[in-house]
Amino acid sequence: MKLEFFEPAEAATVLKCSEAWLRDGAAKGEFPHTVWGKGKIVFTSVHLREIAELREVRSGGATAPTVRMIGTRAQARQKFS
């Protein structure tokens, strides 16, 4: 098993995103990561693959119908329907 380790700046380059976005996602618990020493965030190659998969958007999937409401009258009607 070949596992590579990336600091946030390196990981951001690989994922073609900003380092701040990546750090924020890790801090919020949205992205998998490892913490070494005194809070140093490190990403592995497996983590980067998971992050890419988390942000994948698939087309052709069933979507929930959206209700379009314009103005306060429509909102009032929606409450009583």
Secondary structure as GFF3:
##gff-version 3
##sequence-region A 1 81
A	DSSP	beta_strand	5	6	.	.	.	ID=ss1
A	DSSP	alpha_helix	8	15	.	.	.	ID=ss2
A	DSSP	alpha_helix	19	27	.	.	.	ID=ss3
A	DSSP	beta_strand	34	36	.	.	.	ID=ss4
A	DSSP	beta_strand	40	44	.	.	.	ID=ss5
A	DSSP	alpha_helix	45	54	.	.	.	ID=ss6
A	DSSP	alpha_helix	71	80	.	.	.	ID=ss7
###
